[in-house]
Amino acid sequence: MPSALELALILLGSGVLAVAALKAAGLPALLGYVLIGIGLGPFLPPIDAASPAHHLAELGVVFLMFSIGLEFSLTRLKSMRQAVFGLGGLQVAITMFIIMIVGQTLGFSWEAGLALGGALAMSSTAIVSKLLAERGELDSEHGRLILGILLFQDLAVAPLIIFVPALAQSAGLGEALGYAALKAALALVLILVLGQKLMRPWFHLVARAKSEELFMLNVLLVTLGLAYLTDRAGLSMALGAFLAGVLIAETEYRYQVEADIRPFRDVLMGLFFVSVGLMLDLGVVATRWPEVLGILVVLVLGKFLVIALLAGLFTQVWAVVMRVGAGLAQAGEFGFVLLALALANHLLSGEEYQTVLAAMVLSMLASPLLFMAGMRAARLIEGGAWMEQARGVHEIAARAFGIQRHVILCGYGRSGQSLARLLESEHIPFIALDHDPRRVQAASRAGDAVVFGDSTRDEVLMAAGVHRARGGNQLRQHFRRSQDPGERAPPEAGRAGHRAHRR
């Protein structure tokens, strides 16, 4: 058995090689971690509930839920409520019901079928959101529908973590569910009500020290502290971490916290996916490969059909339906958490667990290929790549519709953001264009009016309303009127106006 240092070196060396290879192939790095676990599984001791690696993997889930809580905005949720609660809610409920019926025909109890349904209803937030971000499609029509479904799935994890153990108490299921719901509601009220009153003043107090180390320690304390409290209350650490993220998201420290926590989240999430690969028993897979392939095919095709049919209720564009169905046809990281709960509560046997786990892992490994196949099929439906460009220009035109005498910012780096703040302070409308999808994603999370587009293309500038925008002279006159007589207008404003009108 390798020592802790030897195990760490093996995982680090394998991680560097696998992630570098997948990055070169344009595939998500998280898949590399799963492959590392599968490859090292026969040579390492199994991960059980008492092993340190298992606890570190749990921390990865905790920090993922914390980051999801940070992105949870009531304003954003309201604007996406149809996609989140309508499409997302229908997808989870219908998938769980179908899997329960199929499970009963195969000899599972309805409790085990529901638990399996909850696990298989999840899709991979980490993989799909990364694929969308890399393609600059987060704000596209299919991107919004996919993110809406993923957001509901992420929100549904917390009650499902309570629901699955309650299913094991079949004798008093109603009483157990009622008690679990009451306990969860009490914990939510106490944390959210007291937390909202304490969180902002506490972070103000910590921030006054102007110490990066103290700020980081405080973030870890809040995250792990709430995770510990909910765990001791009989709920889950993931729920507490999610609530911590929600509370911090309501403060002005949200984006700094997100930047500070990202390294911990990514490294620990990598370890979580390694642990998933290590939990896969290749012996069981080899002896039960027909069942594994059968579950894989049913999972992928079934989720594709259910999600595509439901997406058809929210859009009439067949290409969008194809993209949404193909993008979410795989299993998800939280499905592993729910599947492990079903095993721990004796709703599934060890062999059943390994068979379903293998199918879920294979579906995630195939997700980039499924995603790309869906995109190619959508382009064929739309009639060619030029329709993709027209759709992007249309989205820009829709964002700029009805805006007049505005400023077009060509790029949203540091200078563009500073100029945007200046324009906001002067109540001047603007629309920012940037061709970096990661920057557009971060700006959209912050609520800024930034859209993906190449400002060197004439059609993009026309779609952004360049013929209705302000000129440099108009901006100079506005700043002169807004300032004291002895002050001069910032020269950047005039240059920005000229840059916005370049053809």
N, C-alpha and C positions, 0 to 999 in steps of 0.2 A: 504494500500500500504506500503510495507516495506521500511525502510530508506536505504540510501546508504550503511551504515555499515552493516545493517542486510542482505541486498542483497549480499554484498561481503562475509559475513560469510556463507550464504546459499550456494553460488557458490563454495567457498573454501572447505567446508565440503563435499558437493556432489562430487566435483572433486577428493578429496583424496580417497573417498570410491570407486568411479567408476573406476578411473585409477588403483588403487590397484587390484581391481577385474579383470579387463581386462588384466593387466600385468600377474597376476597369471594364466589366461587362455591362455596366449601367443598371445593375440590380440593387435592391435595398440591402443594406448591410445586416439588417436583422436576420435575413435568411441565412447569412454566413454563420451567425451564432448557432442557429438550429443545426446546421450541418456539422459544426464543430462538436456539438453534444452528441449527435448520432455517430460521428466517427470515433470519438473518444469513449463512448459508452461501454464497449466491451473490455476496455483496458482500465477503467476507473471503478472505484466502489460505487454502488448505487446511491442515489440521493434519496434520503428518507426525511420524515418530518423532524428528526432530531439533528440532522447534519447542519453544520454552519453554512454550507452553500445554499441549502434550502431557505434558511432565514435571510441570507443576502438576496436571494431571488425574490422573496416576499417583499423586501424593501424596494426592489425594482418596480413591482406593481404599485406599491405605496406612492412612489414618486411619480409614476405615470398618472395615477388618479389625482395627485396633487396638481400636476400640470394641466389636466383636464378641468379641474376646478378653477384654476386661474383663467382659463379661457371661457368659463361659464359667465356670460353676461346676460342680465335680464333684458337689456335692450336688444341684444343680438337674438336672444331666444324669442322675443316677441316678433321680430321681423321674420323669423324662420319658423314660426309656430306651426304652419300647415305642414311643412316638410318634416319637422321634428315630431310633433305629436300626432299628426295625421298619418303621413307615410311611414315614419319610424315606428309609431305605436302599432299600426296595422301589420307591419312586417314582423315584429317580434311576436305579437299575439298569434297571428296566423301560422307562422313557422312552428311555434311551440305546439299549437293544436294539431297540425299535420303530423309532426314527429311523434306526438303522443299516440295518435291513431295508428300510425305505421308501427310504432313500437309494440302496441298491444297485439297487432296481428302477428308479430314475430315472437311473442311470448313474454314480453316485458310487462311489468305492472304499470298501471297508469301513473303512479308516482315516479317510477324510474323513467317513463316516457316523457313526463313533464320536465324532469331534471335534465334529460338529454336534450330536449327541445330548447331549454334555456341556454345550454352550452353551445349547441349548434346554430342557434339564431344569431350569435355574435359574429361580426366580421372584424377584420384587423384594422383598427384605427391607425396604428403605427405605420403599417405598410401602405395602405391606400392613401392616407393623407400625404405621405412622402411622395408617392407616385404623382399625385395631383399637383403638389407644389413644384416638383421638378419640371412638369409640363406647363406650368403657369395656368392651370385650369381650375383653381380653387373658387374663382368667382364666376365660372361659366354656369350655364343652366344645369348641366349634369353634375358639376362640382357641388353646387348648392344642394341639390337633392341628395347626393351621396353623403355630404357632411351632415345634413339633417338627420338621415337615418343613423349614421355613426354616433351623432350626439345623443339620440334617444337610446341607442344601445348602451352607450357609456353611462347614461343616467339610470338605465334599467339594471345595471350590474348591482348597485347597492341593494335594492329590494330583493333581487334574485339571490344574493348572498345570504339574506335572511330566510328566503322562501325555501331554498333547497334543503337545509337541515330540518326545517319544519315538516317537509314532506316525509321524512323518515319516521315521524311520530304519527303513523297512520291511525292509531287508536283514537287519539285526541287531536286530529289535524286542525280542526276549526279553532279549538282552544289554543293550540300552539301558535297558529298563525295570528290569532287575535292578540296573544301575549307578545309575540314578536313585533307586531305592528305598533302596539302601545309602547313598548320599550323603545322602538326606533323613533316614534313620534316624540316621546319625552326627551330622548337624547338630542334630536334635531332642534327642538324648541330651546332647550337649555344652551346648546352650543351656538345656535344662530342668534338668539336674543342677547345672551350675555356677550357672545363674541363680537357682535356688531358694536356694542358699547365699549368694549375693551381693546379691540384690535387696533383701531386707528391711533388712540392716545398712546398705546404701548409702543407702536412702531415709531411714532413721533419722538418718544423718549429715547429709544434706541438710536434713531437717526441723528439726534443732536450730538451724540458722542463722536460722529464723523469717523467711525472706525469700520473698515470693510470686514475685518475679522468678526467684530461683534455683531454686525448686521447679518452675516452669513450664519453665525452660531444661533442667532435669534430665529432665523427662518427654519433651521433644522429643529430647534426646540419646539416651535409652534407646530410644525408638520408632524414630527414624531410624537409630540405630546398629545395632540388630538387623536392621532392614530392609536396610541396606547389607551386613551380614555374610552374610545369606542370599542376597542378590543376587550377591555376589562368589563365593559357593559354587556358583553355577549354579542356584539354586532361584528364588525370587521375593521381591521386596520385601514383597509382601502377606503371605507366610508369616512373615517375620521380625516384621512388625508384629503379626500375630496372636499369635505367641509372646510378644512383649513384653506384650501385654494380658493373656495368661494368667498370666504371672509376677506382674504387678502386682496382678491380681485376688486373689492369695493373700495379699496384705498388707493392712494396715489403711488404706492410702492409696487404696484403689480408688475410692471415691465422690468424693473430692476430685479425683483425676486425671480421672475421667470428666467432672466439671463443668468443669475447666480446658480439656480438650481439645475439648469440644463445639463452640465457635465455629470452630476450625480445621477440624474435620471437616465441619461443615455448609457452610461457604463453599467448601472445596475439593471437596466432593461436588457442589455446585452447578456448579462449573467442569467437573467430570467429565461431568456430564449435558449441559452446553453443548457440550463437545467431541464427545459422541455425536451431537448434532444437526448439528454442523459437518461431521462425517465422512459424513453422509448425502448422497449424490449425487442430487439431484432429477432430473437428466437420465436417469440409469439407471432410477430409479423410474418416470418417465413412459413410457419405452420398454418397460419390463418389468412394467407394472402388473398384468397378469393373473397372472403368477407371484407377485408380491408379495401380492396378495389371496388367492391360493390357499394360499400358505404361512401367511398370517395365519389363515385359517379353519381349516386343518388344525392349526396350533399351538394355537389357543384351544380348539377342540372336542376335539382329541386329549388335551391336558393335562387338561381338565375331566373327560373320561370316565375317564382312567387314575387321576387323583387321587380322584375320587368313588368309583370302584369299590374302590380300595384303602382309602379311609376307611370304606367299608361293612364292612370286615373288623374294624374297631376300634370301631364304634358301630352300634347298631341304629336310631338316630334319623335319619330321612330328611332332616329339616330341617338337621341338622348336616352330613350328607353334601353337601347342596346348597351350604351356606355354604363348606365347605372346598374343594370343587371350583371354585366361582366365584372364591374369593379367591386362588387360586394358578394361574389359567389363563393368566397373562401371562408374558412373558419377564422376566429379571432383570438387574440392573446387572453382576453378575459374568459373565453370559452374553456381554456385550460384550467383556470381557477375554479369555475363552476363544475367542471368534470371531476377535478380532484375532490371537491366537496361531496359530490355524489358518491365517489369511492369511499371517502372517509365515513360517510353515513350509511354505508352498506346498501345503497340503492343499486350499485353495479358491482359485479364480481371483478376480480383482477384481470381475467382474460378479456372480459367485455370492455373494461377500461382501456387496456392496451390496444385493442382492435380499433376502438373509436379514436383514441389518441393518435394512432398511426395515420388514420384517414385525415384527421384534422391537420396534422403536420404536413402531409403530402399536399393538401389543398393550399396551405400557405406557401409552400415551396413553389407551387404552380401559379400562384396569384399574379406575379408580373406577366407571365405568358398569357394568362386569361385576360388580364387588363389590356395588353397590347392587341390580342385577337379581337376583343370587343371594340377597340378604337379603329382597327382596320375595317371591321364589318360596318361600323358606323360611317366611316368615310365612303365606303362603297354605296351605302344607302343614300348618303347626302349627294353623291355624284362627283366626288373628287376632292382634292386638297384645297382647291380654290374656295370651296364653300366654307371650310374652316376659317380661312382668312376673312371672308365676308362676315362670318358670325362674330369674330372678334371685333371687327370694325363696327358691327351693329351694336355690340354691347357698349362700346365707347360712346357711340351716338346716343344710345338710350340714357347713359349716365349724364351726357351733356345736354340732353333735350330740355328746352325751356330756360336754359341759362344764357344770360346776355351780359355784355360788358364784364366778362370774367377774364382771368389770367390762366394761361396754359403753362404749367411747369414741365419742362422737358427734362425729366430725371428727378428722382426723389432721394438723393443721397443726403449728406449733411447740409450742403448748401441749399438744396431744394426744401428740406425740412425747416431750416431756419427761415427761409423766405415764406414758406407756408404759414408759419406762426405769425410772421409780420403781417401777412395779408389777412389772417384771421383777426388780428387785433384791430385792423382797419376796416373790418367787415366787408372785405372785397372777396367776392366768390372766385373760386379757382378750381381747376381740375388738373391733377398731376398724372403724367404718363411715365412709366418706367418699364424697361424690358427685362428686369431681373425679377423672376417669379418669387424668390424668397423675400425680397424687399417689399414687393406688392403684398405678399401674405402678411408680413409683420405690420405693414401700414394699415391693411384692412382690419386686422385685429384691434388696432388702436383707434379705429373709427375714422381714419382719414380718407379723403376722396381721392384715392389712387387707383388707377386701372392699368392693366397690362397692355402695353402697346409700344411700338417702335416709333419714336417721334421724328425719325428721319424720313418716314414714309409720308407722302403727301395725303394719301387717303386717310391715314390715321389722324393727321392734323385737321383735315376737313371734318371727320367724324366728331372730333373734340370741339368743333364749333369755332375754328380759327377766324372765320369771316365775321363772327359776332363778338370776338374777344376785344379787350381793351388794347389800345396802342400805347407805346412808350410815353408819348406826350400826355395822354390822359392820366397815366399813372403819376407822372411828375406833378401835374396840376393837383391831383388828389392829395399827394403827400405835402405839397406846399400849403394847401388849405388846412390840413390837419395839424400843422406844426406852428410853432411861434414864428413871428416875422424874421427873427435873427437866425433861425436855423435853416439848414439846407436839407433838401430831400435826399434820402440815401441813393447813391448812384446805382446800387444793385437793382433798385426797382426799375429804373429805366432800362438797364441792360436786360432784365428779365422780360420786360414787355417786348423788346426787340427780338429776343431769342424765341419767345412764344410765337412770333409771327413769321419765323423764318420758313421758307418754302423749300 
